[in-house]
Structure formats: C-alpha cells, structure tokens
Amino acid sequence: MIVLQKTVLFGSIASFMRGAVAVVTASVVGIIQTGNAFAQSSSVPIVRDAEIEALVTDYAAPIIKTAGLGKQSIKIVLVNSPSFNAFVDGRRIFINTGALLEAETPNEIIGVLAHETGHLAGGHQFKLREQLAAAKTMAVVAGLLGIGAAIAGAASKQSGLAQAGGGIAMGAPEAAMRNLLNYQRTEEMAADRSAITYLANTGQSAKGMLTTFERFSNALSLTGTRVDPYRISHPMPRERIANLETLARGSPNFDKKDSPALQQRHDLMRGKIAAYTAGGARVLQTFRKDPTNIGARYGDAIATFLNGSTESALSKINALIKQQPKNPYFEEIRGEILLKQSKLDQAAKAFQRASDLDPRKSSLIRMNYGRTLMLTGKPDNLKIAVSELKASIGRDRESPTGYAYLAQAYGQLGDAARSDLASAEEKYYSGKIQDAQIFAIRAQRALQKGSPEWIQAQDIINAKRGKSK
C-alpha cells in the first residue's frame, strides 16, 4: 500500500543540484531555483510502499555493485512527484513516482538509476559543493574588482574606466553562474558515460537511456520554447543522445529486452502508482494499449477500493490472488480492503500471510500486521502486535508511523512508560524535538534508571533541535 509520509530532511543546496533527468522546459534554469527552494524548505515529500521499494531496489542492486558501491548501503527513496526526475543525496537515490509511472519498461528506470549511481560513484555531490564555494568566491572577487575599478575611474575622472568597472561588478554573478552551469553539464555527461559502462558490465541494454532522452527532446519540442544551452545545468537532450548513441548501440546487449517476469512486476507497479495518484482513469490511460494487462487489473482493483467499493475490490483482488497465490502484495491489498470493512481478524490473517510470503520481510508489511492486531484490542493479539511492531521498527528505525502504532499498543496494554517512550520516538523522527523531549521525560520517570529504555529516553532528552541521534 502506498503511504504518504512526512518529509525527509536535508541540509545543502548541492544535494539537489545533482538531479539527472529533469525535463528541459521553458523554466529550465529553475533546476537551480528548484534546488534553492528545496534547500529553503529542507524537505522532500516521500511515499513508502513495500512492493515498489523492493522492485526499484532490485533494479538498482547490480548497478550499485558494479559501480563499487555495494558496501555503502545505498538506499532508494520514492518521491511523491508527477514529474520525470531523479537525484541523489549522500547515500540515497531519490526517484519520482512520476518517472516510475511514465517509464514503460524496467530498462528505462534502470538507465536512470545507472546515471544517478554515476553521480554517487564520481563523488559529484561533494565536488559540486566545492564548485559552489568557488563560484561564490569568484563572484565576490570579480564584484570587488569591478567596484574598485569604478571607484578608481571616478576618482581619476575617467568615465570609461568607471563604466567598465560597473559592468564588471554587474556581470560577476552571471559569469559565476555560467561557469557553475558549465561544470554541471560536464558532470552530467560523465554520469551518462558511467551509466553506459555499468549497464554493459551488468549485461543490460542502454536503449532505455536513449528512450528517456527522446522523451525529454519531444517534450521540449512540444513547448516550442527556445532554450539558451549555456544557461541550463544539463546538456540538451539531443546533445546527450548524440554523445551516447554510438556507445549504446555498440553494445551486444542493445536489443536485449527485460525478462517477462521483470516486465510484469514493472506493470504491476505502474498500475498501483496510477491508481493511488490519479485514480481509475489514469489506470485506463496507462494501459490503453493493453487493457487486459495484469497491471491494469491490479490498478483497477486498487482504484475500486479507493473509490469505496470494497466488495467489488475484494472480488477483483481475490481473482488476482487466485492467479498468483504467492504474491505477498496482493495479500497486502486484500488486508487493507478487509481492514476498511472492519473485518479485523480476517485482515490480520491477510497481512500475516503477506508477511510470510514476502521474501524481504518488509518493515511496512509487518507494521500493518502489527497495527491490525493492535486494533482488535484482544490481549493475546496485543502482545503479538508489540512484537511485530518492534520487529518492523528494528528494520526501519526512523519510521514515525511504526512508533505511533507501538505507542498505541503499549497504551492498550497499560504500559504507560513504554507508550510514552514510543511516542517520544515518533515525535523525534517527525522532527518535533521539543514534544519528543516532553514524552521522553515522562517515560524516564517510570523507567528503571540505567536500563536500555531509560538510556534511549535520555538520548532524546539530550538531542539538539535539527540534529539526529
């Protein structure tokens, strides 16, 4: 189940200037402006879904390994945005749900991930920070030189020198920006070439990359916009295609297609995203060329559920389960439908089966199982709920939602201290440090001094605002 989650926090503007595949439009200079906006808000809206996270992680794994980053715990994060884009920050690759929905094949997304991995492997984020600092210094120095020349011209009554100095001062920021943008374009091309190498090393086609750039080129043509190629942070799509096409077509894997099983998982993902983000009409549009596709049927079942027709949705998802009885994500949706119908015991069994079938033991599915057990209010179920929720948090320690459910479960068991401690964690990972500390102080009063829980509460009490534990 796709779940909207609170934003992920960031620090540096440089993090957001490594977006690899932003569509070139009339506001293409806004790539930097977007970076500034993100830096000002210090957040990116994300979504969580066990099925999509598992698939995109599978796409990225061989690429990350061949790039030599296999031991760095690179994490894939889904961004709630309809645009076709991706970017990196630290050890995370962010990819928009819009990109996942628009890409018709796994290979297109794999190409995007390969490019982003090229940025990570090349250390482009850190180098860009240095370039940003250098650009700022350059603008300041050039500006001061211009002002100095203007003052000197005025003092010597040489109007030409004074005017020239003024021009230098005014042109300094423009020159700094152009140098920075030129540097970024160079890094983008380097990441493109690295992506081609990674795809070749893993026996995959680069055709998806070319398809993506063709999409951008067509989008630019449709706008009828004239773009100054020296005022953008990415090379023009046609330029990227020209630079990569010979290399891509020279690979023996160029015409290699994704496996039917992988394509089916991709279709299921697209159906789910279409249903959750835009409803049944978008599902029909996405699969208009193949309306009987299993992804279309999956999306239709989810859209039916979201529209409130739970009985019809249950019938549709049961038909899919009959077709694929070992698909954990069908069972997960079935659990959500039963939960909506207040059939708590049946919903809990569906989530339990989903968890049992899930080879990754997703924290999200276990959280839903624990939540449903907690909602039954049965004493025996509450103890299992606590166990499942703790196991979920153990795999995803920064999940505010998991702690919120755990707090409720402990509260129903009458364990006020641990309920307060879980609430403190929930507030902490939601960025509400002061509220977290209030709950931690309350919890600590009832906990044994020096115990692991007492120390956990103390860590929150000692935390500074804007800092992580």
C-alpha positions as a printed Julia matrix, in Angstrom:
469×3 Matrix{Float64}:
   0.0     0.0     0.0
   1.36    3.4    -0.98
   1.57    5.64    2.07
   2.35    9.34    2.08
   4.95   10.07    4.7
   6.4    13.12    6.36
   9.25   14.76    4.57
  12.89   13.72    4.59
  15.19   16.46    5.85
  18.31   17.72    4.1
  20.95   20.31    4.57
  22.82   21.51    1.47
  21.6    23.03   -1.75
  24.26   20.98   -3.54
  22.31   17.85   -2.77
  19.52   18.93   -5.07
  21.62   20.04   -7.98
  22.51   16.51   -8.93
  19.11   15.8   -10.48
  19.99   13.84  -13.57
  16.98   13.67  -15.76
  14.87   16.76  -15.22
  12.75   17.57  -18.25
  14.08   20.6   -20.1
  11.35   23.25  -20.29
  10.98   26.98  -20.51
  11.94   27.25  -16.86
  14.97   25.03  -17.26
  17.15   27.48  -15.33
  14.79   26.61  -12.5
  16.84   23.48  -11.9
  18.98   25.67   -9.67
  15.95   27.57   -8.45
  14.34   24.27   -7.53
  17.45   23.37   -5.64
  17.19   26.6    -3.71
  13.53   26.0    -2.97
  14.29   22.57   -1.64
  17.13   23.95    0.43
  14.87   26.59    1.9
  12.17   24.09    2.81
  14.81   21.48    3.72
  12.44   18.7     2.8
  11.22   16.4     0.06
   7.8    14.7     0.11
   8.21   10.93    0.06
   5.98    7.87   -0.16
   6.5     4.39    1.21
   5.41    1.13   -0.42
   6.88   -2.33    0.14
   6.24   -3.56   -3.4
   7.67   -0.55   -5.23
  10.67   -0.24   -2.92
  11.51   -3.91   -3.45
  11.29   -3.63   -7.23
  13.34   -0.45   -7.58
  15.94   -1.84   -5.18
  16.2    -4.93   -7.39
  16.69   -2.66  -10.4
  19.49   -0.77   -8.7
  21.35   -3.59   -6.93
  23.54   -4.89   -9.81
  24.31   -1.34  -10.95
  25.37   -0.26   -7.47
  27.52   -3.36   -7.1
  29.39   -2.94  -10.39
  29.99    0.73   -9.53
  31.87   -0.39   -6.41
  29.27    0.97   -4.01
  27.87   -2.35   -2.82
  29.11   -1.89    0.73
  27.85    1.66    1.17
  24.2     0.79    1.88
  22.77    2.94   -0.9
  19.06    3.49   -0.25
  16.35    4.11   -2.82
  13.74    6.7    -1.77
  10.44    7.34   -3.58
   9.47   10.98   -4.07
   5.82   11.95   -4.36
   6.02   13.98   -7.57
   4.42   13.55  -11.02
   7.48   14.83  -12.92
  10.02   12.52  -14.55
  13.08   13.12  -12.42
  15.65   11.61  -10.06
  18.51   12.94   -7.93
  20.98   11.88   -5.25
  21.91   12.99   -1.74
  24.51   11.36    0.48
  23.99    7.62    0.06
  20.44    7.91   -1.23
  18.96    7.85   -4.72
  15.64    9.64   -4.97
  13.28    8.81   -7.81
   9.93   10.4    -8.53
   6.76    8.32   -8.75
   6.12   10.2   -12.0
   9.22    8.62  -13.54
   8.15    5.14  -12.43
   4.68    5.67  -13.88
   5.8     7.12  -17.22
   8.56    4.59  -17.94
   7.04    1.73  -19.94
   9.89   -0.71  -19.35
  12.19   -1.6   -16.46
  15.18   -0.75  -18.65
  14.22    2.93  -18.75
  14.27    3.19  -14.96
  17.42    1.09  -14.73
  19.11    3.62  -17.04
  18.04    6.46  -14.77
  19.37    4.63  -11.72
  22.63    3.91  -13.54
  23.07    7.61  -14.23
  22.4     8.55  -10.61
  24.83    5.87   -9.47
  27.4     7.53  -11.72
  26.96   10.72   -9.71
  27.46    8.84   -6.45
  30.48    6.88   -7.65
  32.04   10.04   -9.07
  31.58   11.95   -5.83
  29.82   14.68   -7.8
  27.84   15.97   -4.82
  30.96   16.81   -2.87
  32.76   18.26   -5.88
  29.74   20.42   -6.64
  29.83   21.85   -3.13
  33.42   22.9    -3.83
  32.34   24.43   -7.13
  29.54   26.32   -5.4
  32.02   27.75   -2.93
  34.41   28.64   -5.76
  31.61   30.25   -7.78
  30.61   32.35   -4.79
  34.23   33.43   -4.25
  34.62   34.22   -7.94
  31.52   36.4    -7.95
  32.64   38.25   -4.83
  36.2    38.81   -6.07
  35.07   39.89   -9.54
  32.48   42.15   -7.99
  35.05   43.78   -5.72
  37.46   44.26   -8.63
  34.67   45.89  -10.63
  33.71   48.17   -7.77
  37.37   49.04   -7.24
  37.77   49.94  -10.91
  34.62   52.04  -10.8
  35.87   53.94   -7.74
  39.29   54.44   -9.32
  37.69   55.71  -12.52
  35.51   58.12  -10.63
  38.44   59.38   -8.55
  40.56   59.96  -11.65
  37.57   61.36  -13.54
  37.96   58.64  -16.23
  34.34   57.89  -17.06
  35.23   54.96  -19.33
  37.06   53.16  -16.54
  34.24   53.88  -14.14
  31.66   52.44  -16.55
  33.81   49.38  -17.24
  34.2    48.78  -13.54
  30.45   48.96  -13.08
  30.0    46.45  -15.9
  32.44   44.02  -14.29
  30.61   44.26  -10.98
  27.23   43.64  -12.58
  28.5    40.8   -14.76
  30.28   38.9   -11.97
  27.26   36.86  -10.81
  26.38   35.99  -14.42
  29.91   34.77  -15.13
  29.98   32.72  -11.93
  26.63   31.15  -12.8
  27.73   30.24  -16.32
  30.94   28.64  -15.03
  28.96   26.63  -12.49
  26.4    25.51  -15.06
  29.18   24.5   -17.46
  30.72   22.4   -14.7
  27.38   20.74  -14.01
  26.86   19.89  -17.68
  30.29   18.27  -17.73
  29.41   16.12  -14.72
  26.08   15.13  -16.28
  27.88   13.83  -19.35
  30.35   11.98  -17.15
  27.46   10.33  -15.28
  25.86    9.38  -18.61
  29.04    7.66  -19.74
  29.45    5.9   -16.41
  25.88    4.65  -16.75
  26.69    3.13  -20.16
  29.65    1.31  -18.58
  27.57   -0.02  -15.66
  24.86   -1.27  -17.99
  27.44   -3.02  -20.19
  29.13   -4.62  -17.16
  25.8    -6.0   -15.93
  24.72   -7.29  -19.34
  21.91   -4.76  -19.75
  20.82   -2.52  -22.6
  21.31    1.23  -22.72
  18.3     1.62  -25.0
  16.2     2.77  -22.05
  18.5     5.76  -21.52
  18.06    6.83  -25.13
  14.3     6.41  -24.8
  14.31    8.71  -21.78
  16.28   11.42  -23.58
  13.99   11.08  -26.61
  11.06   11.71  -24.28
  12.69   14.89  -22.99
  13.52   16.05  -26.5
   9.95   15.54  -27.64
   8.63   17.37  -24.58
  10.91   20.31  -25.35
   9.8    20.37  -28.99
   6.15   20.41  -27.97
   6.67   23.5   -25.8
   8.07   25.44  -28.76
  10.49   27.04  -26.31
  13.92   28.32  -27.29
  16.46   27.49  -24.6
  19.9    29.02  -24.14
  22.1    25.89  -23.81
  24.6    27.86  -21.72
  22.05   28.75  -19.05
  20.98   25.22  -18.11
  22.5    22.69  -15.72
  22.03   19.68  -18.02
  23.08   19.13  -21.64
  20.27   19.38  -24.17
  18.54   16.01  -24.76
  19.66   15.85  -28.41
  23.23   16.53  -27.35
  23.08   13.69  -24.83
  21.67   11.31  -27.42
  24.37   12.24  -29.93
  27.1    11.65  -27.33
  25.75    8.29  -26.19
  24.05    6.66  -29.15
  27.18    5.2   -30.75
  28.33    3.71  -27.43
  24.86    2.39  -26.62
  24.28    0.79  -30.0
  27.76   -0.71  -29.96
  26.88   -2.92  -27.02
  25.89   -6.54  -27.79
  23.08   -6.05  -25.26
  21.47   -3.1   -27.02
  18.44   -5.07  -28.25
  18.2    -7.2   -25.12
  14.74   -6.96  -23.57
  13.72   -7.14  -19.94
  12.57  -10.56  -18.77
   8.79  -11.17  -18.87
   8.77  -11.62  -15.09
  10.51   -8.28  -14.51
   8.26   -6.54  -17.02
   5.23   -7.91  -15.2
   6.46   -6.56  -11.87
   7.01   -3.21  -13.58
   3.46   -3.23  -14.95
   2.06   -4.04  -11.51
   3.99   -1.11  -10.06
   2.68    1.26  -12.73
  -0.88    0.11  -12.13
  -0.54    0.73   -8.41
   1.0     4.18   -8.8
  -1.61    5.19  -11.37
  -4.45    4.13   -9.06
  -3.09    5.81   -5.95
  -2.01    9.04   -7.61
  -4.72    9.66  -10.2
  -7.44    7.0    -9.93
  -9.06    4.6   -12.33
  -9.0     6.94  -15.33
  -5.21    7.11  -15.16
  -5.03    3.3   -14.92
  -7.04    3.03  -18.14
  -4.85    5.62  -19.84
  -1.63    3.94  -18.73
  -2.68    0.58  -20.13
  -4.77    1.76  -23.08
  -2.67   -0.37  -25.45
  -3.12   -3.5   -23.3
  -6.28   -3.19  -21.14
  -6.12   -6.86  -20.06
  -2.58   -6.46  -18.68
  -2.28   -7.72  -15.09
  -1.03   -4.27  -14.11
  -4.25   -2.77  -15.44
  -6.33   -5.26  -13.46
  -4.3    -4.63  -10.32
  -4.64   -0.88  -10.71
  -8.37   -1.27  -11.31
  -8.78   -3.32   -8.13
  -6.93   -0.68   -6.1
  -8.85    2.21   -7.69
 -12.11    0.39   -6.96
 -11.05    0.06   -3.32
 -10.06    3.71   -3.09
 -13.45    4.7    -4.52
 -15.14    2.91   -1.61
 -16.49   -0.16   -3.44
 -14.86   -2.63   -1.09
 -16.88   -5.72   -2.06
 -16.11   -5.26   -5.73
 -12.47   -4.52   -4.94
 -12.24   -7.66   -2.8
 -13.64   -9.75   -5.63
 -11.1    -8.3    -8.05
  -8.11   -8.78   -5.74
  -9.22  -12.34   -4.91
  -9.19  -13.11   -8.64
  -5.61  -11.84   -8.83
  -4.62  -13.91   -5.79
  -6.07  -16.97   -7.49
  -3.84  -16.22  -10.47
  -0.75  -15.56   -8.3
  -1.33  -17.19   -4.89
   2.21  -16.44   -3.69
   2.22  -12.72   -4.4
   2.63  -11.02   -0.99
   1.48   -7.63   -2.26
  -1.89   -8.92   -3.44
  -2.42  -10.24    0.08
  -1.34   -6.88    1.48
  -4.01   -5.06   -0.55
  -6.53   -7.7     0.46
  -5.67   -6.95    4.09
  -6.27   -3.23    3.51
  -9.67   -3.92    1.97
 -10.72   -6.19    4.84
  -9.47   -3.61    7.33
 -11.65   -1.0     5.64
 -14.59   -3.39    6.08
 -13.73   -3.69    9.81
 -13.1    -7.42    9.4
 -10.11   -7.19   11.68
  -9.37  -10.87   12.24
  -9.51  -11.62    8.52
  -7.41   -8.57    7.76
  -4.78   -9.66   10.28
  -4.59  -13.09    8.63
  -4.15  -11.46    5.22
  -1.31   -9.29    6.5
   0.26  -12.28    8.26
   0.18  -14.25    5.02
   1.64  -11.28    3.14
   4.48  -11.11    5.65
   5.07  -14.86    5.41
   5.19  -14.7     1.61
   7.39  -11.61    1.49
  11.0   -12.72    0.87
  12.3    -9.33    2.05
  10.26   -9.28    5.29
   9.34   -5.67    4.62
   9.03   -3.48    7.68
   5.92   -1.9     6.15
   4.01   -5.18    5.86
   4.98   -6.23    9.37
   3.89   -2.83   10.62
   0.47   -3.28    9.0
   0.17   -6.73   10.55
   1.03   -5.38   14.0
  -1.29   -2.41   13.58
  -4.23   -4.67   12.67
  -3.6    -6.99   15.61
  -3.49   -3.93   17.86
  -6.82   -2.71   16.5
  -8.55   -5.95   17.52
  -7.92   -4.98   21.16
  -7.57   -8.64   22.16
  -4.96   -9.14   24.93
  -3.21  -12.02   23.18
  -3.15  -10.1    19.91
  -1.75   -7.03   21.63
   1.33   -8.91   22.78
   1.94  -10.2    19.26
   1.28   -6.7    17.92
   4.03   -5.26   20.12
   6.42   -7.96   18.91
   5.6    -7.34   15.24
   5.8    -3.56   15.56
   9.16   -3.77   17.33
  10.41   -6.09   14.6
   9.2    -3.61   11.98
  10.97   -0.73   13.72
  14.09   -2.86   14.01
  14.28   -2.88   10.21
  13.27    0.75    9.8
  14.31    2.71   12.88
  13.29    6.11   11.51
   9.63    5.28   10.88
   7.41    7.72   12.84
   4.3     5.7    11.95
   5.73    2.5    13.4
   6.44    4.2    16.73
   2.96    5.75   16.75
   1.33    2.33   16.45
   3.69    0.89   19.06
   2.7     3.67   21.47
  -0.97    2.77   20.97
  -0.28   -0.92   21.53
   1.64   -0.28   24.76
  -1.11    2.09   25.87
  -3.75   -0.62   25.41
  -1.57   -2.99   27.43
  -1.42   -0.43   30.23
   2.35    0.14   29.89
   2.35    3.94   30.1
   6.13    4.32   30.34
   6.88    2.42   27.14
   3.93    4.08   25.44
   5.42    7.47   26.28
   8.84    6.34   25.1
   7.42    5.16   21.76
   5.58    8.49   21.46
   8.86   10.28   22.12
  10.48    8.35   19.26
   7.55    9.11   16.97
   7.82   12.84   17.71
  11.59   12.77   17.37
  11.58   11.19   13.91
   8.8    13.58   12.88
  11.16   16.45   13.65
   9.22   17.63   16.72
  12.17   17.57   19.11
  10.59   19.61   21.92
   7.48   17.4    22.0
   9.71   14.32   21.88
  11.64   15.51   24.91
   8.44   16.07   26.89
   7.36   12.48   26.28
  10.88   11.19   26.99
  10.97   12.95   30.38
   7.6    11.45   31.27
   8.75    7.99   30.23
  12.03    8.24   32.11
  10.27    8.92   35.42
   8.72    5.43   35.31
  11.68    3.55   33.81
  14.49    1.92   35.75
  17.49    4.24   35.77
  20.28    2.9    33.57
  18.05    0.46   31.68
  18.23    0.42   27.85
  14.84    2.18   27.68
  15.96    4.83   30.22
  19.12    5.49   28.15
  17.0     5.65   24.99
  14.87    8.34   26.62
  17.99   10.2    27.8
  19.33   10.3    24.23
  16.17   12.1    23.15
  16.33   14.48   26.11
  19.91   15.34   25.2
  19.16   15.79   21.5
  19.56   19.22   19.97
  17.0    20.66   17.6
  17.82   19.93   13.99
  20.21   17.14   14.99
  19.87   13.39   14.57
  20.58   10.86   17.24
